[in-house]
């Protein structure tokens, strides 16, 4: 009989209610190692890990009570036994919002929050090979999928919707590809009723087990799976999984982290549970949300994330700014976060090296290499065209209206001056807003800002040009460009600037990570693939 064994094991059914555990007793452990008995323990694990308990020892009661009264912050560890499990809660701290102490000091209820909880059944040997499931919550993995990653050996993404073998598939495995039975109905081999009945019961049990396994955990959509030695989880995989969840934050526009991890081999079991984030973020995802695109996103971006992270490029920080800007309602806050992102990006390439911010950004976006790092090599004139089209169009209209006033070589130079203005105006807009926020504490856009940015670009070109061309620049600016900008009612407001910075952040991260998957919510460009979108700006 051929063994029916899926390539990636399903999550084991744990038969433990994580949402509300009632225990008779446990131990409270101080940081100095001192231990105290506690009783009537209730553990609630959902978005937070909350523990309620009582203490009989009057001296311990008073010690904790004094800590609360003095606002002294101290973390404890808690240990419990529950059926076959040992429960360990790390970094527990008291919560003075739910605390009562009677005058006699006998009946009391303490409560608090824990950062991590671990459930263990037996103890793993460090050298033992184990199966590990890291659950993915609140991120769509809706298709039937089992995918192994080329960039990570023996590492898989699996949807909770992936089916076990069907009856017809089982028939082929048991009876052979071409063998016919006396009768075959709904995948059951009638010629051997005992075998068919056992097989049917086995598969139904497997399907029920899979459903039960997922139903233990709210909002789980799928999981990462790998197998390795137990010692390698801490030495190798914890960092990899943590990095992948940072990427999942970029993918989903929500802060997500490794919350539930299950480690199992034979009778050995360990379950690690952390609270989910408190922020309840629901940012607008820029990617197509399905399992195959999630896989393509990770497969393309993880090697680049790893390379950046290994060379001390704080890509994690940039992704966190992206998540926060995607979840902000207020325009002013988006501008503030966008400007801070620009500062953080600059720091990755230049650190504290002193130079004009404009020159640094110009090299980061328009060069091929900066300070021995790969630059973004993105054409800022094309960013200007797509993200600030109204002002870009105004430059073109002024050029078209007045270009015939010039002839010969001078006409060519005028075209070059307009091209330089367009290339530099966009980055000066970004720099201007950063300076306005940092140095003036002001975010609101005004019409005079446009003229001030135009003046800054002209002054920069003055330093770059010389001789006749400098005179031509002055003439062109004073007689054509500046008057037209002053007289033309170009829409210029905070919303435009916040959208500009948001799109710039998206493009920057897509290029840094070389993401290759499907996009969503980009109907303006009639483009589905991320690499096609990035190429618009090359």
C-alpha distance (Angstrom), angle and dihedral (degrees) to the residues before:
residue distance angle dihedral
X1 . . .
X2 3.80 . .
X3 3.79 112.6 .
X4 3.80 113.6 -119.4
X5 3.78 104.7 -142.8
X6 3.80 124.2 154.6
X7 3.78 115.2 -133.6
X8 3.80 90.9 -124.0
X9 3.83 115.6 39.9
X10 3.77 117.3 -127.6
X11 3.79 119.9 -117.5
X12 3.81 108.1 -80.0
X13 3.79 117.5 -115.6
X14 3.79 103.7 -111.2
X15 3.82 100.4 -167.5
X16 3.78 93.4 -145.1
X17 3.79 128.5 118.5
X18 3.78 105.6 -131.8
X19 3.78 96.6 178.8
X20 3.80 97.7 69.9
X21 3.83 124.8 8.4
X22 3.81 122.0 -178.5
X23 3.80 114.7 -160.8
X24 3.79 131.7 -179.5
X25 3.78 98.0 -140.6
X26 3.78 147.4 -13.2
X27 3.79 144.6 161.5
X28 3.79 131.9 -87.9
X29 3.83 110.7 -153.2
X30 3.81 121.8 -161.0
X31 3.79 121.3 -146.1
X32 3.80 89.6 -105.3
X33 3.83 90.5 58.2
X34 3.81 96.1 -102.5
X35 3.84 111.1 145.1
X36 3.83 130.9 -152.6
X37 3.80 132.0 -174.1
X38 3.82 117.2 -117.2
X39 3.83 130.2 -175.9
X40 3.84 143.6 -171.7
X41 3.79 89.8 45.3
X42 3.80 123.2 -176.6
X43 3.82 119.9 -174.2
X44 3.80 119.4 -167.0
X45 3.80 118.0 -171.7
X46 3.77 120.2 -174.0
X47 3.79 125.4 101.0
X48 3.79 86.2 -16.1
X49 3.81 134.2 26.9
X50 3.79 104.2 -123.9
X51 3.80 125.4 -180.0
X52 3.83 129.2 -168.8
X53 3.81 121.5 -170.6
X54 3.81 146.1 150.1
X55 3.81 131.5 -129.0
X56 3.83 125.6 -149.8
X57 3.79 95.9 -168.7
X58 3.83 105.3 93.5
X59 3.81 94.3 -157.7
X60 3.82 91.3 54.4
X61 3.80 90.1 47.5
X62 3.79 90.9 54.0
X63 3.81 92.9 45.7
X64 3.79 92.0 54.7
X65 3.78 92.2 42.2
X66 3.82 91.4 53.9
X67 3.79 89.9 49.6
X68 3.79 89.7 56.1
X69 3.79 93.9 46.5
X70 3.80 92.3 50.6
X71 3.85 92.8 44.7
X72 3.79 87.1 -123.1
X73 3.81 109.2 167.0
X74 3.79 113.9 -142.9
X75 3.77 130.6 158.5
X76 3.80 124.3 -140.4
X77 3.78 136.6 -173.0
X78 3.80 122.4 -128.4
X79 3.82 127.0 -154.8
X80 3.82 127.3 -169.2
X81 3.80 142.5 165.2
X82 3.81 118.7 -132.8
X83 3.81 118.2 176.4
X84 3.84 103.7 -60.0
X85 3.81 93.8 -16.3
X86 3.77 132.3 94.6
X87 3.82 109.2 -149.8
X88 3.79 121.6 -154.7
X89 3.82 121.8 -175.8
X90 3.79 114.6 -165.1
X91 3.81 127.3 -152.6
X92 3.79 96.9 4.9
X93 3.79 114.9 178.7
X94 3.78 130.0 -171.3
X95 3.76 121.6 -105.3
X96 3.81 112.4 -146.7
X97 3.80 92.7 -164.4
X98 3.80 90.6 79.2
X99 3.78 107.0 37.8
X100 3.76 133.0 122.2
X101 3.80 131.5 175.1
X102 3.78 123.0 -178.2
X103 3.77 121.0 -141.9
X104 3.80 92.0 -107.7
X105 3.81 90.5 51.3
X106 3.81 93.3 -131.9
X107 3.80 107.3 102.3
X108 3.76 110.2 48.9
X109 3.78 140.0 140.4
X110 3.78 122.9 -148.3
X111 3.78 122.4 -171.0
X112 3.75 137.3 -179.4
X113 3.78 148.4 146.2
X114 3.78 130.5 -93.7
X115 3.82 128.0 -153.0
X116 3.80 98.8 -150.2
X117 3.78 136.8 14.1
X118 3.81 128.3 -164.3
X119 3.81 127.6 -166.3
X120 3.81 115.5 -165.9
X121 3.80 133.8 -177.3
X122 3.80 109.0 -168.0
X123 3.79 121.2 -20.9
X124 3.79 125.0 -82.5
X125 3.75 122.4 -129.3
X126 3.82 110.2 -126.5
X127 3.80 90.8 -126.5
X128 3.80 95.2 50.3
X129 3.83 121.6 114.5
X130 3.81 110.5 -123.7
X131 3.81 140.9 -179.4
X132 3.81 115.6 -121.9
X133 3.81 128.5 -163.2
X134 3.81 120.0 -171.9
X135 3.80 108.9 -168.6
X136 3.81 123.0 -136.5
X137 3.81 116.3 -146.2
X138 3.82 132.6 -164.4
X139 3.82 94.6 -1.5
X140 3.78 116.6 111.7
X141 3.80 112.4 -108.4
X142 3.79 91.4 155.2
X143 3.81 101.3 147.7
X144 3.79 126.8 82.6
X145 3.77 100.2 -100.1
X146 3.78 143.1 156.1
X147 3.80 110.4 175.3
X148 3.78 129.6 172.7
X149 3.81 118.8 -153.7
X150 3.78 121.4 -124.3
X151 3.81 90.8 -154.9
X152 3.85 93.1 55.1
X153 3.79 121.9 44.7
X154 3.82 117.5 -125.6
X155 3.80 91.8 -3.6
X156 3.80 121.3 134.1
X157 3.79 142.7 -174.3
X158 3.78 112.7 -147.3
X159 3.80 131.0 -179.1
X160 3.77 120.0 -136.7
X161 3.81 86.1 -130.8
X162 3.81 93.0 63.5
X163 3.79 108.2 121.8
X164 3.77 126.6 -129.2
X165 3.85 115.6 -125.7
X166 3.82 112.9 -56.1
X167 3.80 122.8 -126.3
X168 3.80 91.8 -102.9
X169 3.81 90.7 49.8
X170 3.80 89.7 50.4
X171 3.81 90.5 49.3
X172 3.81 90.0 55.6
X173 3.79 91.0 49.1
X174 3.82 94.5 48.1
X175 3.79 102.2 34.4
X176 3.80 101.0 28.1
X177 3.81 132.8 -106.4
X178 3.83 97.3 -79.0
X179 3.81 104.3 21.2
X180 3.80 114.4 117.1
X181 3.79 124.1 -149.5
X182 3.79 127.1 -144.5
X183 3.76 86.5 -106.3
X184 3.80 134.3 -1.7
X185 3.76 121.9 -168.3
X186 3.80 126.8 168.6
X187 3.79 89.9 -16.2
X188 3.84 95.3 -56.1
X189 3.80 119.5 127.1
X190 3.80 101.6 -132.8
X191 3.81 94.4 -170.7
X192 3.80 89.5 72.0
X193 3.77 109.2 35.7
X194 3.78 95.3 176.2
X195 3.80 92.5 52.8
X196 3.81 91.6 44.2
X197 3.78 93.1 48.8
X198 3.78 93.5 48.4
X199 3.79 91.0 46.6
X200 3.81 92.7 48.1
X201 3.79 91.8 49.3
X202 3.80 91.4 47.6
X203 3.80 93.8 52.3
X204 3.81 94.0 44.0
X205 3.80 89.0 50.8
X206 3.80 90.0 49.8
X207 3.80 91.7 51.1
X208 3.81 92.3 47.7
X209 3.80 90.3 47.3
X210 3.81 90.8 52.5
X211 3.80 91.9 51.0
X212 3.81 91.9 46.3
X213 3.79 91.1 48.5
X214 3.79 92.5 57.0
X215 3.79 94.6 38.8
X216 3.80 88.9 63.4
X217 3.80 88.5 70.3
X218 3.78 123.3 52.3
X219 3.82 118.8 -132.2
X220 3.84 95.8 5.7
X221 3.82 110.6 150.7
X222 3.80 101.7 174.0
X223 3.77 142.6 -42.5
X224 3.77 149.2 -120.9
X225 3.78 113.8 -117.2
X226 3.79 132.8 -165.0
X227 3.78 138.7 151.0
X228 3.78 124.7 -142.4
X229 3.77 142.3 129.7
X230 3.80 114.1 -55.7
X231 3.82 91.6 -120.0
X232 3.82 90.2 57.4
X233 3.80 92.8 61.8
X234 3.78 90.8 72.5
X235 3.81 97.1 30.3
X236 3.78 98.1 46.9
X237 3.78 119.5 -3.3
X238 3.81 102.3 51.4
X239 3.83 89.4 65.6
X240 3.81 93.1 44.5
X241 3.81 92.9 49.9
X242 3.80 91.2 45.6
X243 3.81 89.8 53.0
X244 3.80 91.5 48.5
X245 3.79 91.0 53.3
X246 3.81 89.7 52.2
X247 3.81 86.4 55.2
X248 3.80 89.3 48.1
X249 3.82 86.9 56.6
X250 3.80 88.4 57.3
X251 3.80 91.1 45.5
X252 3.80 95.2 49.4
X253 3.84 100.7 29.6
X254 3.81 86.8 -128.5
X255 3.78 131.4 103.6
X256 3.80 105.4 -106.6
X257 3.77 130.3 167.4
X258 3.78 142.5 177.0
X259 3.80 99.7 -72.8
X260 3.81 107.8 156.8
X261 3.79 123.8 32.2
X262 3.82 124.5 173.8
X263 3.82 121.2 -164.0
X264 3.80 118.6 -173.2
X265 3.77 143.5 165.1
X266 3.79 121.9 162.0
X267 3.84 107.2 -50.8
X268 3.80 93.7 -12.6
X269 3.79 116.5 98.6
X270 3.79 137.5 170.2
X271 3.81 126.2 179.6
X272 3.81 120.9 -170.3
X273 3.79 118.1 -166.1
X274 3.79 128.0 -179.8
X275 3.82 127.2 -179.6
X276 3.78 116.6 -93.2
X277 3.80 117.3 -117.1
X278 3.79 117.4 -72.3
X279 3.79 95.5 -143.7
X280 3.81 98.7 81.1
X281 3.79 90.3 -149.7
X282 3.78 119.5 -174.1
X283 3.79 106.0 -179.5
X284 3.77 125.0 175.4
X285 3.82 107.1 -93.4
X286 3.82 112.3 -137.1
X287 3.82 93.6 -160.8
X288 3.78 132.8 76.2
X289 3.79 104.2 -96.1
X290 3.77 110.3 -134.1
X291 3.77 135.9 105.6
X292 3.80 98.0 -102.1
X293 3.80 92.7 51.0
X294 3.79 91.0 45.8
X295 3.79 87.9 54.4
X296 3.83 92.5 47.8
X297 3.80 90.0 47.2
X298 3.82 93.1 54.5
X299 3.80 94.5 39.3
X300 3.81 92.2 54.6
X301 3.80 100.3 37.1
X302 3.81 104.9 38.8
X303 3.86 97.4 70.8
X304 3.82 90.1 50.4
X305 3.81 92.1 44.8
X306 3.80 89.1 51.4
X307 3.81 92.9 48.9
X308 3.80 92.2 50.1
X309 3.78 92.7 45.6
X310 3.81 92.2 49.5
X311 3.81 91.8 55.7
X312 3.83 93.2 51.7
X313 3.81 94.6 -101.5
X314 3.82 104.8 148.4
X315 3.79 96.9 -136.9
X316 3.82 89.1 152.4
X317 3.81 90.5 64.1
X318 3.81 92.2 50.4
X319 3.81 91.3 50.5
X320 3.80 91.3 51.1
X321 3.82 90.4 54.0
X322 3.80 88.4 50.0
X323 3.82 91.2 53.2
X324 3.80 92.8 48.8
X325 3.79 94.5 48.6
X326 3.83 90.3 49.2
X327 3.80 89.7 54.9
X328 3.79 99.8 46.7
X329 3.78 121.2 107.6
X330 3.80 98.3 -171.0
X331 3.79 117.9 79.4
X332 3.80 93.4 -147.0
X333 3.81 91.3 55.3
X334 3.80 90.6 50.8
X335 3.80 90.4 52.9
X336 3.79 90.9 49.1
X337 3.82 92.7 49.4
X338 3.80 91.8 43.7
X339 3.79 91.7 52.9
X340 3.80 90.2 47.7
X341 3.81 89.5 51.5
X342 3.81 88.5 55.8
X343 3.81 89.3 52.8
X344 3.81 91.1 49.3
X345 3.81 91.8 47.9
X346 3.80 91.5 50.8
X347 3.80 90.3 50.4
X348 3.82 91.5 56.2
X349 3.81 90.6 59.9
X350 3.79 102.7 31.8
X351 3.80 109.5 16.8
X352 3.81 108.1 -161.6
X353 3.82 94.4 -25.5
X354 3.80 109.2 142.0
X355 3.80 119.2 -121.9
X356 3.79 138.1 112.3
X357 3.79 111.5 -63.1
X358 3.78 90.8 -134.9
X359 3.81 92.5 57.9
X360 3.79 91.4 48.3
X361 3.80 93.5 50.8
X362 3.79 91.1 44.2
X363 3.80 89.7 57.0
X364 3.82 93.6 42.7
X365 3.80 94.0 52.9
X366 3.82 103.2 29.1
X367 3.81 103.9 35.2
X368 3.78 133.4 75.2
X369 3.80 95.8 -136.3
X370 3.80 134.8 23.3
X371 3.80 123.7 -177.4
X372 3.83 90.7 -21.2
X373 3.81 91.2 -51.7
X374 3.76 127.2 110.6
X375 3.79 108.6 -100.4
X376 3.78 122.6 -144.8
X377 3.81 94.4 -107.4
X378 3.81 92.1 -153.5
X379 3.80 121.9 152.1
X380 3.81 105.6 -120.7
X381 3.80 91.5 -162.0
X382 3.81 87.9 63.3
X383 3.81 90.4 48.2
X384 3.81 87.8 51.8
X385 3.80 90.8 50.2
X386 3.82 94.4 51.2
X387 3.81 100.9 35.9
X388 3.83 103.4 34.6
X389 3.77 100.1 26.8
X390 3.83 97.3 153.2
X391 3.80 93.0 59.6
X392 3.81 92.0 38.4
X393 3.81 88.6 53.1
X394 3.82 90.3 50.2
X395 3.81 90.5 57.6
X396 3.80 89.6 51.2
X397 3.79 93.1 48.0
X398 3.83 92.4 50.7
X399 3.80 90.0 48.7
X400 3.82 92.4 49.2
X401 3.82 92.9 48.2
X402 3.80 96.3 51.1
X403 3.81 107.6 25.9
X404 3.82 91.9 93.3
X405 3.82 89.5 62.6
X406 3.83 86.7 72.9
X407 3.78 130.5 62.5
X408 3.79 141.5 -164.8
X409 3.80 118.3 -13.3
X410 3.79 90.8 -4.8
X411 3.80 90.7 60.1
X412 3.80 90.3 54.5
X413 3.83 90.4 50.1
X414 3.81 90.9 50.9
X415 3.81 90.2 55.0
X416 3.81 89.7 49.8
X417 3.82 91.2 50.5
X418 3.81 91.7 52.1
X419 3.80 90.0 47.8
X420 3.81 90.6 51.8
X421 3.82 91.0 48.3
X422 3.80 91.3 52.5
X423 3.81 93.2 47.2
X424 3.78 94.6 49.0
X425 3.80 100.5 35.4
X426 3.79 94.0 71.0
X427 3.81 96.2 53.1
X428 3.79 91.3 42.1
X429 3.80 87.5 56.2
X430 3.80 90.1 55.5
X431 3.82 92.1 45.4
X432 3.80 92.7 44.9
X433 3.79 92.1 55.9
X434 3.78 92.2 46.3
X435 3.82 90.2 52.5
X436 3.78 92.8 44.4
X437 3.81 90.7 53.9
X438 3.81 97.7 41.1
X439 3.81 100.3 38.7
X440 3.80 102.9 28.3
X441 3.79 102.7 26.4
X442 3.80 88.9 -131.4
X443 3.81 127.8 127.0
X444 3.81 104.9 168.3
X445 3.81 115.3 109.1
X446 3.81 120.2 -130.8
X447 3.79 133.4 -175.0
X448 3.80 91.2 -112.4
X449 3.80 88.5 62.0
X450 3.80 90.0 71.0
X451 3.80 92.0 55.8
X452 3.80 91.9 45.2
X453 3.83 90.8 52.5
X454 3.81 89.5 47.1
X455 3.82 89.4 52.2
X456 3.80 91.0 51.0
X457 3.80 92.0 52.0
X458 3.80 90.6 48.8
X459 3.82 91.9 50.1
X460 3.80 90.1 49.9
X461 3.81 91.5 51.2
X462 3.81 89.5 46.9
X463 3.79 88.4 61.5
X464 3.80 91.8 47.7
X465 3.83 98.0 44.9
X466 3.81 129.0 60.0
X467 3.79 142.1 -178.9
X468 3.81 120.0 5.7
X469 3.77 93.2 -4.8
X470 3.80 90.5 57.3
X471 3.81 89.8 54.4
X472 3.78 90.1 48.4
X473 3.80 90.5 50.4
X474 3.82 91.1 51.9
X475 3.82 91.9 48.1
X476 3.78 93.2 46.8
X477 3.78 92.9 47.3
X478 3.84 99.2 45.0
X479 3.81 97.5 40.8
X480 3.79 103.9 34.7
X481 3.79 118.8 8.6
X482 3.79 103.3 43.4
X483 3.86 96.4 41.3
X484 3.80 91.2 49.3
X485 3.83 92.0 49.9
X486 3.80 90.8 48.2
X487 3.79 93.4 49.3
X488 3.80 98.5 38.9
X489 3.80 117.5 86.5
X490 3.80 98.9 -139.0
X491 3.80 114.0 175.9
X492 3.79 107.0 -111.5
X493 3.77 121.4 165.6
X494 3.77 145.1 135.0
X495 3.79 93.5 -90.6
X496 3.81 91.9 58.9
X497 3.79 90.4 49.6
X498 3.81 94.3 48.3
X499 3.82 91.3 50.0
X500 3.80 89.7 47.7
X501 3.82 92.2 53.9
X502 3.81 93.4 43.0
X503 3.81 92.5 52.9
X504 3.80 91.0 44.6
X505 3.82 90.5 54.2
X506 3.81 91.5 49.0
X507 3.79 92.3 49.9
X508 3.81 92.5 45.7
X509 3.81 93.7 53.7
X510 3.81 93.5 42.9
X511 3.80 89.8 54.7
X512 3.81 95.8 41.5
X513 3.81 91.3 52.3
X514 3.84 96.3 35.3
X515 3.80 89.5 -133.5
X516 3.80 114.9 -162.6
X517 3.79 114.4 -171.6
X518 3.80 140.5 90.2
X519 3.78 122.0 -58.4
X520 3.78 128.1 -145.6
X521 3.81 132.5 -158.4
X522 3.82 95.0 30.1
X523 3.84 101.6 111.4
X524 3.83 91.3 139.1
X525 3.80 91.6 72.4
X526 3.84 97.2 37.6
X527 3.81 87.3 -134.2
X528 3.79 128.9 131.7
X529 3.81 105.3 178.9
X530 3.79 123.5 73.8
X531 3.81 93.6 -138.1
X532 3.81 90.7 53.8
X533 3.78 89.1 50.9
X534 3.82 93.2 49.9
X535 3.82 90.5 48.5
X536 3.80 89.3 60.9
X537 3.80 86.7 73.5
X538 3.81 100.0 44.1
